[in-house]
Amino acid sequence: MKVGVPLESAEGEKRVSLTPEGAKSLIEKGFQVAVESSAGDAAGFSDDAYASAGAEVVGEGRSVFEGAQIVLKVQGPKESGSDGELARIPEGAALIAFLFPASNLKTVRRLCERRVTSFAMDLIPRITRAQSMDALSSMSTIAGYKGALLAAGALPKFFPMLMSAAGTLPPARVLVIGAGVAGLQAIATCKRLGAVVEAFDVRPAVKEQVESLGARFVALEQAIDDAEDASGYAKEVSQDTHVKELELIGSRLAKNDVVITTALIPGKRAPVLITKEMVRLMPRGSVIVDLAATNGGNCEATVPGETAKVDGVTVIGSTDLLSGMSSDASRMYSKNITEFLLNLAPEGEIQLNLEDPIIRDTLVTLDGKVHHEPTRLKLEKGA
């Protein structure tokens, strides 16, 4: 089977879906790999590296799609008329990428129209066998790490306690909101930098993980037993619980120099956990890094893609953290997508084994129909 790897078309996207190492792994399993020229440049992977791995490097964007039975991408395809990326995917081919189908209904419709069999890397189930394919966790690890570094760079204080001839400077105090993969990595990085860290999450189950990293766990007085879904992701809480969340977070803001927010609910806008009024509770010079900015932000003052100032508090809403670490982000994603493809096509041909939860749960469109039920219901409701 021919696998096509195009240059990512989204503005500012520097990642590539398959590294030369990943291409070599697929070629050794019998796949043909075609890579668009310069597809890996921004991530530090040259055309020569792909050619050395055995891939075909094609110079014109349209050529990488021609004859491809599988197309690998980081972000979902962009549509811009008859010459758009989506229109270039051969009818009946398979697409593997971050699709977030419930939030990209127009793309899902077009995939159905072109009878593209599509798989969403953002829907990989959280089961042991799929850990090597869990692209969301890979990218969240990077976001948490970069978020901590952004906070340290923007804070006009040292992160670690510093003892000098000029006296002793206390360590920075950090509150991490959300203790998923990104939050735990932010905690670990802030601790390595010497900060005093505490973390809040509505899920009592994460307390042990937070404390194992040396942070203090801040919990609601009354535990929420159903705060996570079957996959371990946080669920949307009731209005009463949300009010209690805001009260608890507000009580911690004045005591911290940095807040890193990571709270997301799959398929929905990020919950607002810090209002504009709450920002004013923080000391001047404090920093908020909103890792949920791409999904609207956990802080009401966040401007996605920008850094804002609110009453002396810096609010960072960066949306390109992953591209900022494009080399390792590509390596991790390439490993995830390669493992997924080898599970999908173990003998070099796609085997749609819908008894396999990895294949079943990630399948979005098939034979012109929407297979992913939440997306299908959303489309039917909006029709």
QUIVEN-V657370 format. One record per residue. RES is the residue in three letters. SS is DSSP state (A for helix, B for strand, O for the rest). PSI is psi in radians with two decimals (* if undefined). BURIAL is # if it has 9 or more other ideal C-beta (glycine too) atoms within 8 Angstrom, else .. Layout:
res->RES ss->SS psi->PSI burial->BURIAL
res->RES ss->SS psi->PSI burial->BURIAL
This chain:
res->MET ss->O psi->2.50 burial->#
res->LYS ss->B psi->2.25 burial->#
res->VAL ss->B psi->2.21 burial->#
res->GLY ss->B psi->2.33 burial->#
res->VAL ss->B psi->1.66 burial->#
res->PRO ss->O psi->2.80 burial->#
res->LEU ss->O psi->2.30 burial->#
res->GLU ss->O psi->2.35 burial->#
res->SER ss->O psi->-0.28 burial->#
res->ALA ss->O psi->2.43 burial->.
res->GLU ss->O psi->2.26 burial->.
res->GLY ss->O psi->-0.06 burial->.
res->GLU ss->O psi->2.07 burial->#
res->LYS ss->O psi->-0.10 burial->.
res->ARG ss->O psi->2.81 burial->#
res->VAL ss->O psi->2.56 burial->#
res->SER ss->O psi->-0.40 burial->#
res->LEU ss->O psi->2.18 burial->#
res->THR ss->O psi->2.92 burial->#
res->PRO ss->A psi->-0.65 burial->#
res->GLU ss->A psi->-0.73 burial->#
res->GLY ss->A psi->-0.70 burial->#
res->ALA ss->A psi->-0.75 burial->#
res->LYS ss->A psi->-0.71 burial->#
res->SER ss->A psi->-0.73 burial->#
res->LEU ss->A psi->-0.72 burial->#
res->ILE ss->A psi->-0.67 burial->#
res->GLU ss->A psi->-0.38 burial->.
res->LYS ss->O psi->0.10 burial->.
res->GLY ss->O psi->0.02 burial->.
res->PHE ss->O psi->2.64 burial->#
res->GLN ss->B psi->2.38 burial->.
res->VAL ss->B psi->2.16 burial->#
res->ALA ss->B psi->2.23 burial->#
res->VAL ss->B psi->2.28 burial->#
res->GLU ss->B psi->2.38 burial->#
res->SER ss->O psi->2.33 burial->#
res->SER ss->O psi->0.14 burial->.
res->ALA ss->O psi->-0.58 burial->#
res->GLY ss->O psi->0.03 burial->#
res->ASP ss->A psi->-0.84 burial->#
res->ALA ss->A psi->-0.31 burial->#
res->ALA ss->A psi->0.04 burial->#
res->GLY ss->O psi->0.32 burial->.
res->PHE ss->O psi->2.00 burial->#
res->SER ss->O psi->2.82 burial->.
res->ASP ss->A psi->-0.66 burial->#
res->ASP ss->A psi->-0.64 burial->.
res->ALA ss->A psi->-0.69 burial->#
res->TYR ss->A psi->-0.75 burial->#
res->ALA ss->A psi->-0.69 burial->#
res->SER ss->A psi->-0.50 burial->.
res->ALA ss->O psi->-0.15 burial->#
res->GLY ss->O psi->0.06 burial->.
res->ALA ss->O psi->2.69 burial->#
res->GLU ss->B psi->2.18 burial->.
res->VAL ss->B psi->2.07 burial->#
res->VAL ss->B psi->2.48 burial->#
res->GLY ss->O psi->-0.39 burial->.
res->GLU ss->O psi->2.34 burial->.
res->GLY ss->A psi->-0.72 burial->#
res->ARG ss->A psi->-0.54 burial->.
res->SER ss->A psi->-0.56 burial->#
res->VAL ss->A psi->-0.38 burial->#
res->PHE ss->O psi->-0.45 burial->#
res->GLU ss->O psi->2.13 burial->.
res->GLY ss->O psi->-0.01 burial->.
res->ALA ss->O psi->2.27 burial->#
res->GLN ss->O psi->-0.32 burial->#
res->ILE ss->B psi->2.29 burial->#
res->VAL ss->B psi->2.22 burial->#
res->LEU ss->B psi->2.26 burial->#
res->LYS ss->B psi->2.86 burial->#
res->VAL ss->B psi->-1.21 burial->#
res->GLN ss->B psi->2.69 burial->#
res->GLY ss->O psi->2.77 burial->#
res->PRO ss->O psi->2.53 burial->#
res->LYS ss->O psi->2.46 burial->#
res->GLU ss->O psi->2.19 burial->#
res->SER ss->O psi->1.11 burial->.
res->GLY ss->A psi->-2.78 burial->.
res->SER ss->A psi->-0.30 burial->.
res->ASP ss->A psi->0.19 burial->.
res->GLY ss->O psi->2.90 burial->#
res->GLU ss->A psi->-0.72 burial->#
res->LEU ss->A psi->-0.66 burial->#
res->ALA ss->A psi->-0.33 burial->#
res->ARG ss->A psi->-0.34 burial->#
res->ILE ss->O psi->2.15 burial->#
res->PRO ss->O psi->2.45 burial->#
res->GLU ss->O psi->2.35 burial->.
res->GLY ss->O psi->-0.13 burial->.
res->ALA ss->O psi->2.99 burial->#
res->ALA ss->B psi->2.52 burial->#
res->LEU ss->B psi->2.31 burial->#
res->ILE ss->B psi->2.13 burial->#
res->ALA ss->B psi->3.03 burial->#
res->PHE ss->B psi->2.01 burial->#
res->LEU ss->O psi->-0.53 burial->#
res->PHE ss->O psi->1.08 burial->#
res->PRO ss->A psi->-0.66 burial->#
res->ALA ss->A psi->-0.33 burial->#
res->SER ss->A psi->-0.03 burial->.
res->ASN ss->O psi->1.08 burial->#
res->LEU ss->A psi->-0.60 burial->#
res->LYS ss->A psi->-0.75 burial->.
res->THR ss->A psi->-0.73 burial->#
res->VAL ss->A psi->-0.72 burial->#
res->ARG ss->A psi->-0.78 burial->#
res->ARG ss->A psi->-0.62 burial->#
res->LEU ss->A psi->-0.66 burial->#
res->CYS ss->A psi->-0.78 burial->#
res->GLU ss->A psi->-0.64 burial->.
res->ARG ss->O psi->0.07 burial->#
res->ARG ss->O psi->0.71 burial->#
res->VAL ss->O psi->2.30 burial->#
res->THR ss->B psi->1.98 burial->#
res->SER ss->B psi->2.52 burial->#
res->PHE ss->B psi->2.35 burial->#
res->ALA ss->B psi->2.07 burial->#
res->MET ss->A psi->-0.31 burial->#
res->ASP ss->A psi->-0.05 burial->#
res->LEU ss->A psi->0.20 burial->#
res->ILE ss->O psi->2.19 burial->#
res->PRO ss->O psi->2.61 burial->#
res->ARG ss->O psi->1.34 burial->.
res->ILE ss->O psi->2.77 burial->.
res->THR ss->A psi->-0.76 burial->.
res->ARG ss->A psi->-0.34 burial->.
res->ALA ss->A psi->0.10 burial->#
res->GLN ss->A psi->-0.66 burial->.
res->SER ss->A psi->-0.16 burial->.
res->MET ss->A psi->-0.05 burial->#
res->ASP ss->O psi->1.48 burial->#
res->ALA ss->A psi->-0.56 burial->#
res->LEU ss->A psi->-0.74 burial->#
res->SER ss->A psi->-0.68 burial->#
res->SER ss->A psi->-0.84 burial->#
res->MET ss->A psi->-0.57 burial->#
res->SER ss->A psi->-0.62 burial->#
res->THR ss->A psi->-0.77 burial->#
res->ILE ss->A psi->-0.76 burial->#
res->ALA ss->A psi->-0.74 burial->#
res->GLY ss->A psi->-0.73 burial->#
res->TYR ss->A psi->-0.87 burial->#
res->LYS ss->A psi->-0.61 burial->#
res->GLY ss->A psi->-0.72 burial->#
res->ALA ss->A psi->-0.72 burial->#
res->LEU ss->A psi->-0.68 burial->#
res->LEU ss->A psi->-0.75 burial->#
res->ALA ss->A psi->-0.79 burial->#
res->ALA ss->A psi->-0.62 burial->#
res->GLY ss->A psi->-0.53 burial->.
res->ALA ss->A psi->-0.39 burial->#
res->LEU ss->O psi->2.26 burial->#
res->PRO ss->O psi->0.67 burial->.
res->LYS ss->O psi->2.85 burial->.
res->PHE ss->O psi->2.57 burial->#
res->PHE ss->O psi->-0.84 burial->#
res->PRO ss->O psi->2.78 burial->#
res->MET ss->O psi->2.39 burial->#
res->LEU ss->B psi->2.17 burial->.
res->MET ss->B psi->2.13 burial->.
res->SER ss->B psi->3.09 burial->.
res->ALA ss->O psi->-0.39 burial->.
res->ALA ss->O psi->0.03 burial->.
res->GLY ss->B psi->-3.13 burial->.
res->THR ss->B psi->2.23 burial->.
res->LEU ss->B psi->2.23 burial->#
res->PRO ss->O psi->2.73 burial->.
res->PRO ss->O psi->2.72 burial->#
res->ALA ss->O psi->2.62 burial->#
res->ARG ss->B psi->2.28 burial->#
res->VAL ss->B psi->2.34 burial->#
res->LEU ss->B psi->2.14 burial->#
res->VAL ss->B psi->2.18 burial->#
res->ILE ss->B psi->2.02 burial->#
res->GLY ss->O psi->2.04 burial->#
res->ALA ss->O psi->0.81 burial->#
res->GLY ss->O psi->-2.74 burial->#
res->VAL ss->A psi->-0.81 burial->#
res->ALA ss->A psi->-0.77 burial->#
res->GLY ss->A psi->-0.75 burial->#
res->LEU ss->A psi->-0.65 burial->#
res->GLN ss->A psi->-0.63 burial->#
res->ALA ss->A psi->-0.74 burial->#
res->ILE ss->A psi->-0.88 burial->#
res->ALA ss->A psi->-0.72 burial->#
res->THR ss->A psi->-0.74 burial->#
res->CYS ss->A psi->-0.69 burial->#
res->LYS ss->A psi->-0.72 burial->#
res->ARG ss->A psi->-0.53 burial->.
res->LEU ss->O psi->-0.10 burial->#
res->GLY ss->O psi->0.12 burial->#
res->ALA ss->O psi->2.78 burial->#
res->VAL ss->B psi->2.16 burial->.
res->VAL ss->B psi->2.44 burial->#
res->GLU ss->B psi->2.72 burial->#
res->ALA ss->B psi->2.53 burial->#
res->PHE ss->B psi->2.43 burial->#
res->ASP ss->O psi->2.53 burial->#
res->VAL ss->O psi->-0.22 burial->#
res->ARG ss->O psi->1.94 burial->#
res->PRO ss->A psi->-0.44 burial->#
res->ALA ss->A psi->-0.36 burial->.
res->VAL ss->A psi->-0.06 burial->#
res->LYS ss->A psi->-0.81 burial->#
res->GLU ss->A psi->-0.69 burial->.
res->GLN ss->A psi->-0.73 burial->#
res->VAL ss->A psi->-0.83 burial->#
res->GLU ss->A psi->-0.50 burial->#
res->SER ss->A psi->-0.36 burial->.
res->LEU ss->O psi->0.02 burial->#
res->GLY ss->O psi->0.22 burial->.
res->ALA ss->O psi->2.78 burial->#
res->ARG ss->B psi->2.33 burial->.
res->PHE ss->B psi->2.20 burial->#
res->VAL ss->B psi->2.12 burial->#
res->ALA ss->O psi->2.74 burial->#
res->LEU ss->O psi->2.65 burial->#
res->GLU ss->O psi->-0.66 burial->.
res->GLN ss->O psi->2.08 burial->.
res->ALA ss->O psi->2.52 burial->.
res->ILE ss->O psi->1.87 burial->#
res->ASP ss->O psi->-0.51 burial->.
res->ASP ss->O psi->0.72 burial->.
res->ALA ss->O psi->-0.08 burial->#
res->GLU ss->B psi->2.68 burial->#
res->ASP ss->O psi->-3.03 burial->.
res->ALA ss->O psi->-0.40 burial->.
res->SER ss->O psi->-0.06 burial->.
res->GLY ss->O psi->-0.01 burial->.
res->TYR ss->O psi->2.64 burial->#
res->ALA ss->B psi->2.48 burial->#
res->LYS ss->O psi->2.82 burial->#
res->GLU ss->O psi->2.29 burial->.
res->VAL ss->O psi->2.93 burial->#
res->SER ss->O psi->2.89 burial->.
res->GLN ss->A psi->-0.68 burial->.
res->ASP ss->A psi->-0.75 burial->.
res->THR ss->A psi->-0.66 burial->#
res->HIS ss->A psi->-0.71 burial->#
res->VAL ss->A psi->-0.73 burial->.
res->LYS ss->A psi->-0.64 burial->#
res->GLU ss->A psi->-0.87 burial->#
res->LEU ss->A psi->-0.71 burial->#
res->GLU ss->A psi->-0.77 burial->.
res->LEU ss->A psi->-0.81 burial->#
res->ILE ss->A psi->-0.75 burial->#
res->GLY ss->A psi->-0.61 burial->#
res->SER ss->A psi->-0.31 burial->.
res->ARG ss->A psi->-0.30 burial->#
res->LEU ss->A psi->-0.75 burial->#
res->ALA ss->O psi->-0.31 burial->.
res->LYS ss->O psi->-0.04 burial->.
res->ASN ss->O psi->2.56 burial->#
res->ASP ss->O psi->-0.47 burial->#
res->VAL ss->B psi->2.44 burial->#
res->VAL ss->B psi->2.26 burial->#
res->ILE ss->B psi->2.07 burial->#
res->THR ss->B psi->2.40 burial->#
res->THR ss->O psi->0.19 burial->#
res->ALA ss->O psi->2.16 burial->#
res->LEU ss->O psi->2.62 burial->#
res->ILE ss->O psi->2.05 burial->#
res->PRO ss->O psi->2.25 burial->.
res->GLY ss->O psi->0.06 burial->.
res->LYS ss->O psi->2.91 burial->.
res->ARG ss->O psi->2.56 burial->.
res->ALA ss->O psi->2.42 burial->#
res->PRO ss->O psi->2.46 burial->#
res->VAL ss->O psi->2.03 burial->#
res->LEU ss->O psi->-0.20 burial->#
res->ILE ss->B psi->1.94 burial->#
res->THR ss->O psi->2.94 burial->.
res->LYS ss->A psi->-0.64 burial->.
res->GLU ss->A psi->-0.63 burial->.
res->MET ss->A psi->-0.55 burial->#
res->VAL ss->A psi->-0.62 burial->#
res->ARG ss->O psi->-0.20 burial->#
res->LEU ss->O psi->-0.32 burial->.
res->MET ss->O psi->2.62 burial->#
res->PRO ss->O psi->2.61 burial->.
res->ARG ss->O psi->2.46 burial->.
res->GLY ss->O psi->-0.13 burial->#
res->SER ss->O psi->2.91 burial->#
res->VAL ss->B psi->2.37 burial->#
res->ILE ss->B psi->2.18 burial->#
res->VAL ss->B psi->1.99 burial->#
res->ASP ss->B psi->1.71 burial->#
res->LEU ss->O psi->-0.08 burial->#
res->ALA ss->O psi->0.25 burial->#
res->ALA ss->A psi->-0.66 burial->#
res->THR ss->A psi->-0.51 burial->.
res->ASN ss->A psi->0.42 burial->.
res->GLY ss->O psi->-0.47 burial->.
res->GLY ss->O psi->2.52 burial->#
res->ASN ss->O psi->-0.30 burial->#
res->CYS ss->B psi->2.30 burial->#
res->GLU ss->O psi->-0.41 burial->#
res->ALA ss->O psi->-0.05 burial->#
res->THR ss->O psi->2.36 burial->#
res->VAL ss->O psi->1.85 burial->#
res->PRO ss->O psi->2.25 burial->#
res->GLY ss->O psi->0.01 burial->.
res->GLU ss->O psi->2.94 burial->.
res->THR ss->B psi->2.16 burial->#
res->ALA ss->B psi->2.77 burial->#
res->LYS ss->B psi->2.19 burial->.
res->VAL ss->B psi->1.88 burial->#
res->ASP ss->O psi->0.78 burial->.
res->GLY ss->O psi->0.02 burial->.
res->VAL ss->B psi->2.28 burial->#
res->THR ss->B psi->2.16 burial->#
res->VAL ss->B psi->1.93 burial->#
res->ILE ss->B psi->2.08 burial->#
res->GLY ss->O psi->0.73 burial->#
res->SER ss->O psi->2.38 burial->#
res->THR ss->O psi->0.14 burial->.
res->ASP ss->O psi->0.51 burial->.
res->LEU ss->O psi->-0.65 burial->#
res->LEU ss->O psi->-0.69 burial->#
res->SER ss->A psi->-0.46 burial->#
res->GLY ss->A psi->-0.30 burial->.
res->MET ss->A psi->0.87 burial->#
res->SER ss->A psi->-0.56 burial->#
res->SER ss->A psi->-1.01 burial->#
res->ASP ss->A psi->-0.57 burial->.
res->ALA ss->A psi->-0.70 burial->#
res->SER ss->A psi->-0.70 burial->#
res->ARG ss->A psi->-0.78 burial->#
res->MET ss->A psi->-0.79 burial->#
res->TYR ss->A psi->-0.71 burial->#
res->SER ss->A psi->-0.73 burial->#
res->LYS ss->A psi->-0.76 burial->#
res->ASN ss->A psi->-0.85 burial->#
res->ILE ss->A psi->-0.56 burial->#
res->THR ss->A psi->-0.80 burial->#
res->GLU ss->A psi->-0.67 burial->#
res->PHE ss->A psi->-0.80 burial->#
res->LEU ss->A psi->-0.69 burial->#
res->LEU ss->A psi->-0.47 burial->#
res->ASN ss->A psi->-0.62 burial->#
res->LEU ss->A psi->-0.65 burial->#
res->ALA ss->O psi->1.18 burial->#
res->PRO ss->O psi->-0.45 burial->.
res->GLU ss->O psi->0.36 burial->.
res->GLY ss->O psi->0.03 burial->.
res->GLU ss->O psi->2.43 burial->.
res->ILE ss->O psi->2.26 burial->#
res->GLN ss->O psi->1.82 burial->.
res->LEU ss->O psi->1.29 burial->.
res->ASN ss->O psi->1.65 burial->.
res->LEU ss->O psi->0.00 burial->.
res->GLU ss->O psi->-0.30 burial->.
res->ASP ss->O psi->2.03 burial->.
res->PRO ss->A psi->-0.47 burial->.
res->ILE ss->A psi->-0.78 burial->#
res->ILE ss->A psi->-0.80 burial->#
res->ARG ss->A psi->-0.78 burial->#
res->ASP ss->A psi->-0.44 burial->#
res->THR ss->A psi->-0.24 burial->#
res->LEU ss->B psi->2.11 burial->#
res->VAL ss->B psi->-0.91 burial->#
res->THR ss->B psi->2.54 burial->#
res->LEU ss->B psi->2.24 burial->.
res->ASP ss->O psi->0.68 burial->.
res->GLY ss->O psi->0.14 burial->.
res->LYS ss->B psi->2.72 burial->.
res->VAL ss->B psi->2.09 burial->#
res->HIS ss->O psi->-0.57 burial->#
res->HIS ss->O psi->1.92 burial->#
res->GLU ss->A psi->-0.82 burial->.
res->PRO ss->A psi->-0.66 burial->.
res->THR ss->A psi->-0.74 burial->#
res->ARG ss->A psi->-0.77 burial->#
res->LEU ss->A psi->-0.66 burial->.
res->LYS ss->A psi->-0.69 burial->#
res->LEU ss->A psi->-0.75 burial->#
res->GLU ss->A psi->-0.66 burial->.
res->LYS ss->A psi->-0.60 burial->.
res->GLY ss->A psi->-0.15 burial->.
res->ALA ss->O psi->* burial->.
